[in-house]
Amino acid sequence: MASSSSLFPSPFFSTDFSLFQVEVTRDEFHSFHKIDRDLFTRLVFVLKRDMNQSSQVIAFLLVVEQLGFARNLVAYIVSSQDMLINAVANEVGVCLSILYNQEYSSFVLLNHNNNDEVVIPFLKGLTDSNLTLKYIIQYRETILVGVTKNLNDVCNRAFDDIYEKGYKEQLLALERAKVIEEMKKIRLGAPQQTPTRLSVQHQTPSWWNVQQPIPRRSSVQQRTSIRSSVRRSTPIKVSAPQEWVPSPAVEEKAKAAVTETEGVDNKEDEEEVMPADDRTVFLTFSKGYPISESEVRVHFTRKFGEVIEAIVMQEVQENEQPLFARMVLKMEYASKIEEIVTPMNKNKFTIDGKHVWVRKFFADPSSHV
């Protein structure tokens, strides 16, 4: 393999082309990078991935093209199905984490023994095994220069209008989340009363005597006979209605059926109940990059749907930044926790350019988070 100095001078480091500078219009620039724009649009609006991370993903893929590892890589990926695009983006996310965080590269090497087939199988296949974890770690600083240059020179210019559209949708999503939270507070704050027979009786008009028994069919027939007899002035004898009393055998069967049904309902309730700790994700934030509860809620709702039951941020002073939080999933979406933290029980998300690490929450009996 060639040395670092022979690989990178032309793609990433600036050369004086002042004699050949030509002004390119915004539309021409967008047209030239149409394939990159198409991939960015699918990542953000179809796959609901973070905009800043998606820009970094494309900047990294352009580096791979510029290194000569896979020509027309972006064009091939954008013509693929969403499942492959998402998988490649996840693998690029691991590569970016290695580039930006040396501790994470040590974590990957320690847990996967530098196994490319496990960590970046799609990228390795798309580059004919030229791109490896060892290569990324060895040339970390130089690849970072290429990613940064592509972000500034290509992505920021080619995706400017898409950024604007995406940020507007994020603002709408934030406003929607705030409205939903306000509605929840109003509903939880209002006194809840389950209608009972007594309360229904109190709501009936004053002219209705609630103590009056509802007439049975026999009583209605007798009343009709009374009216007709009154017209003929012929007195009739009215007998009291007979109450129907069930036989003891019927009563026993009914009680047994009710008891059996209650037992099944209770058993189902016991099976469905899952402690909150078992469906809680623990999030950690980077110091100096504050993230609000609304930002967390909007990001995970866009990515995984309406799965969040509650978010509990670290309690801090007014001028301090929370460094961790707990995110409790709704009971019916408890299985989503595996998708969020991955089988490695550790995952990283980028929310508005700020890194968030997630893992399963494990309650400590001796302390409270």
VOGU-145331 format. One line per 4 residues: for each residue x, y, z of C-alpha. Coordinates in nm, 2 decimals, decimal comma. Example, Ala and Ser with C-alpha at 12.3 -4.5 7.8 and 13.67 -1.06 7.14 Angstrom:
<lumros>
1,23:-0,45:0,78; 1,37:-0,11:0,71
</lumros>
This chain:
<lumros>
0,00:0,00:0,00; 0,13:0,34:-0,09; 0,24:0,58:0,18; 0,02:0,86:0,31
0,21:1,13:0,14; 0,17:0,97:-0,21; -0,20:0,91:-0,16; -0,35:1,24:-0,06
-0,18:1,54:-0,22; -0,42:1,60:-0,51; -0,77:1,52:-0,37; -0,77:1,72:-0,05
-0,50:1,98:-0,03; -0,55:2,31:-0,20; -0,36:2,39:-0,52; -0,33:2,73:-0,68
-0,58:2,73:-0,97; -0,63:3,10:-0,97; -0,56:3,11:-1,35; -0,85:2,88:-1,41
-1,11:3,01:-1,17; -1,45:3,03:-1,34; -1,77:3,15:-1,17; -2,03:2,88:-1,14
-2,39:2,97:-1,07; -2,59:2,82:-0,79; -2,82:2,63:-1,03; -2,52:2,49:-1,22
-2,36:2,38:-0,90; -2,68:2,20:-0,79; -2,71:2,04:-1,13; -2,35:1,91:-1,12
-2,41:1,76:-0,77; -2,76:1,62:-0,85; -2,67:1,26:-0,75; -2,53:1,38:-0,42
-2,84:1,59:-0,36; -3,06:1,29:-0,44; -2,88:1,08:-0,18; -2,89:1,36:0,08
-3,27:1,40:0,03; -3,33:1,03:0,07; -3,12:1,01:0,39; -3,30:1,31:0,55
-3,66:1,29:0,43; -3,71:0,93:0,34; -3,49:0,75:0,60; -3,54:1,04:0,86
-3,17:1,06:0,94; -3,01:1,36:1,10; -2,91:1,64:0,85; -2,57:1,72:0,98
-2,47:1,35:1,01; -2,61:1,29:0,65; -2,38:1,56:0,52; -2,09:1,40:0,69
-2,19:1,06:0,54; -2,18:1,20:0,19; -1,86:1,39:0,25; -1,70:1,06:0,37
-1,83:0,87:0,06; -1,68:1,14:-0,16; -1,35:1,09:0,01; -1,37:0,72:-0,07
-1,43:0,81:-0,44; -1,15:1,06:-0,44; -0,91:0,80:-0,30; -1,00:0,58:-0,60
-1,14:0,30:-0,38; -1,48:0,30:-0,56; -1,56:0,51:-0,86; -1,92:0,64:-0,88
-1,99:0,51:-0,53; -2,25:0,77:-0,46; -2,43:0,70:-0,79; -2,44:0,33:-0,71
-2,57:0,38:-0,36; -2,84:0,62:-0,46; -2,97:0,37:-0,71; -3,00:0,10:-0,43
-3,29:0,02:-0,20; -3,34:0,21:0,12; -3,23:-0,08:0,33; -2,88:-0,08:0,17
-2,86:0,30:0,19; -2,94:0,29:0,56; -2,69:0,01:0,63; -2,41:0,20:0,45
-2,50:0,52:0,63; -2,47:0,33:0,96; -2,13:0,20:0,87; -2,01:0,54:0,76
-2,13:0,66:1,10; -1,90:0,41:1,27; -1,61:0,53:1,05; -1,69:0,90:1,14
-1,69:0,81:1,51; -1,35:0,66:1,47; -1,22:0,97:1,29; -1,37:1,21:1,55
-1,31:1,01:1,86; -0,99:0,81:1,92; -1,14:0,65:2,23; -1,42:0,50:2,01
-1,16:0,36:1,77; -1,00:0,18:2,07; -1,35:0,05:2,17; -1,42:-0,09:1,82
-1,08:-0,26:1,80; -1,12:-0,40:2,15; -1,47:-0,54:2,10; -1,44:-0,66:1,74
-1,07:-0,74:1,70; -1,04:-0,52:1,39; -1,30:-0,74:1,21; -1,41:-0,55:0,90
-1,67:-0,82:0,81; -1,85:-0,74:1,14; -1,82:-0,36:1,16; -1,82:-0,24:0,79
-1,91:-0,53:0,57; -2,10:-0,32:0,31; -1,82:-0,06:0,27; -1,56:-0,33:0,25
-1,76:-0,51:-0,03; -1,83:-0,18:-0,22; -1,46:-0,10:-0,22; -1,33:-0,45:-0,31
-1,18:-0,48:0,05; -0,96:-0,16:0,00; -1,13:0,03:0,28; -1,06:-0,13:0,62
-1,08:-0,02:0,98; -0,70:-0,04:1,00; -0,66:0,20:0,70; -0,91:0,45:0,85
-0,73:0,45:1,19; -0,38:0,47:1,02; -0,48:0,77:0,80; -0,72:0,92:1,04
-0,60:1,28:1,03; -0,57:1,29:0,65; -0,91:1,15:0,59; -1,05:1,41:0,83
-0,90:1,68:0,62; -1,08:1,53:0,32; -1,42:1,51:0,50; -1,39:1,87:0,62
-1,30:2,00:0,28; -1,59:1,81:0,11; -1,83:1,95:0,38; -1,72:2,31:0,32
-1,67:2,30:-0,06; -1,94:2,06:-0,17; -2,21:1,97:0,09; -2,27:2,32:0,23
-2,31:2,47:-0,11; -2,49:2,18:-0,29; -2,74:2,12:-0,01; -2,82:2,47:0,10
-3,18:2,48:-0,01; -3,24:2,13:0,13; -3,10:2,24:0,46; -3,35:2,52:0,47
-3,64:2,29:0,40; -3,52:2,04:0,66; -3,47:2,31:0,93; -3,83:2,43:0,86
-3,96:2,08:0,91; -3,76:2,05:1,23; -3,91:2,37:1,37; -4,26:2,25:1,28
-4,18:1,92:1,46; -4,05:2,11:1,76; -4,37:2,32:1,77; -4,58:2,01:1,73
-4,40:1,84:2,02; -4,45:2,14:2,24; -4,83:2,15:2,16; -4,86:1,78:2,23
-4,68:1,83:2,57; -4,91:2,12:2,66; -5,21:1,90:2,57; -5,08:1,62:2,79
-5,03:1,86:3,08; -5,38:2,00:3,04; -5,53:1,65:3,03; -5,33:1,53:3,32
-5,41:1,84:3,52; -5,78:1,82:3,47; -5,98:1,61:3,73; -6,07:1,28:3,57
-6,40:1,12:3,67; -6,53:0,79:3,56; -6,90:0,80:3,49; -7,10:0,60:3,74
-7,46:0,51:3,77; -7,51:0,76:4,05; -7,34:1,04:3,85; -7,56:0,96:3,55
-7,87:0,98:3,77; -7,76:1,33:3,89; -7,74:1,44:3,53; -8,10:1,34:3,44
-8,37:1,61:3,42; -8,56:1,69:3,74; -8,89:1,58:3,60; -8,76:1,22:3,56
-8,81:1,01:3,87; -8,50:0,79:3,88; -8,66:0,57:4,15; -8,94:0,48:3,92
-8,88:0,13:3,78; -8,86:0,09:3,40; -9,19:-0,07:3,29; -9,17:-0,43:3,16
-9,34:-0,54:2,85; -9,63:-0,69:3,06; -9,69:-0,35:3,22; -9,71:-0,18:2,89
-9,97:-0,43:2,77; -10,17:-0,37:3,09; -10,15:0,00:3,04; -10,29:-0,03:2,69
-10,57:-0,25:2,82; -10,65:0,01:3,09; -10,67:0,29:2,83; -10,91:0,09:2,62
-11,12:-0,02:2,92; -11,14:0,34:3,04; -11,29:0,45:2,71; -11,55:0,17:2,74
-11,60:0,26:3,11; -11,55:-0,11:3,20; -11,34:-0,17:3,51; -11,07:-0,43:3,48
-10,86:-0,61:3,74; -10,48:-0,53:3,71; -10,24:-0,79:3,86; -9,90:-0,70:3,99
-9,61:-0,79:3,75; -9,42:-1,11:3,84; -9,04:-1,08:3,90; -8,83:-1,34:3,72
-8,59:-1,52:3,95; -8,31:-1,73:3,80; -8,27:-2,09:3,91; -7,97:-2,17:4,14
-7,80:-2,37:3,87; -7,80:-2,07:3,63; -7,66:-1,84:3,90; -7,37:-2,07:3,97
-7,28:-2,10:3,60; -7,29:-1,72:3,57; -7,07:-1,67:3,87; -6,82:-1,93:3,75
-6,80:-1,76:3,40; -6,74:-1,41:3,56; -6,47:-1,55:3,79; -6,30:-1,73:3,50
-6,31:-1,41:3,28; -6,16:-1,20:3,56; -5,88:-1,45:3,61; -5,79:-1,44:3,24
-5,80:-1,05:3,24; -5,57:-1,04:3,54; -5,33:-1,29:3,39; -5,31:-1,08:3,07
-5,25:-0,76:3,27; -4,96:-0,93:3,46; -4,81:-1,05:3,13; -4,83:-0,71:2,97
-4,68:-0,51:3,25; -4,31:-0,43:3,21; -4,11:-0,22:3,46; -4,01:0,12:3,33
-3,64:0,04:3,40; -3,65:-0,25:3,15; -3,77:-0,01:2,87; -3,54:0,28:2,95
-3,25:0,42:2,74; -2,96:0,60:2,91; -2,83:0,90:2,71; -2,50:1,09:2,77
-2,42:1,43:2,61; -2,09:1,59:2,54; -1,98:1,87:2,77; -2,00:2,21:2,60
-2,26:2,10:2,36; -2,60:2,14:2,54; -2,90:1,95:2,41; -3,26:2,02:2,52
-3,53:1,77:2,60; -3,73:1,90:2,30; -3,44:1,83:2,07; -3,40:1,48:2,20
-3,78:1,41:2,17; -3,80:1,54:1,81; -3,49:1,35:1,69; -3,60:1,01:1,83
-3,97:1,06:1,73; -3,87:1,14:1,37; -3,64:0,84:1,36; -3,84:0,58:1,55
-4,20:0,71:1,57; -4,41:0,80:1,87; -4,22:0,56:2,10; -4,14:0,80:2,39
-4,33:0,79:2,72; -4,11:1,02:2,91; -3,77:1,19:2,91; -3,60:1,27:3,24
-3,31:1,51:3,21; -3,03:1,54:3,47; -3,13:1,79:3,74; -2,88:2,08:3,73
-2,86:2,44:3,82; -3,01:2,70:3,58; -2,67:2,79:3,43; -2,54:2,43:3,41
-2,57:2,18:3,13; -2,73:1,83:3,17; -2,48:1,56:3,08; -2,72:1,27:3,08
-3,09:1,18:3,06; -3,32:0,88:3,08; -3,56:0,81:2,80; -3,85:0,58:2,89
-4,03:0,40:2,60; -4,40:0,33:2,58; -4,50:-0,02:2,69; -4,61:-0,12:2,34
-4,28:-0,01:2,19; -4,05:-0,17:2,45; -3,90:-0,39:2,18; -3,77:-0,08:2,00
-3,49:-0,05:2,27; -3,29:-0,31:2,08; -3,31:-0,11:1,76; -3,20:0,21:1,94
-2,90:0,07:2,13; -2,81:-0,20:1,87; -2,69:-0,55:1,98; -2,37:-0,40:2,09
-2,57:-0,21:2,36; -2,40:0,11:2,26; -2,49:0,35:1,98; -2,42:0,71:1,88
-2,66:0,96:1,73; -2,60:1,32:1,61; -2,86:1,57:1,70; -2,81:1,91:1,53
-2,44:1,84:1,50; -2,40:1,73:1,87; -2,31:1,37:1,96; -2,54:1,17:2,19
-2,43:0,82:2,32; -2,70:0,57:2,42; -2,71:0,24:2,60; -2,96:0,04:2,80
-3,04:0,18:3,15; -2,95:-0,04:3,44; -3,09:0,06:3,78; -2,84:0,07:4,06
-3,01:-0,02:4,39; -2,76:0,18:4,59; -2,81:0,51:4,40; -3,07:0,69:4,18
-3,00:0,83:3,84
</lumros>
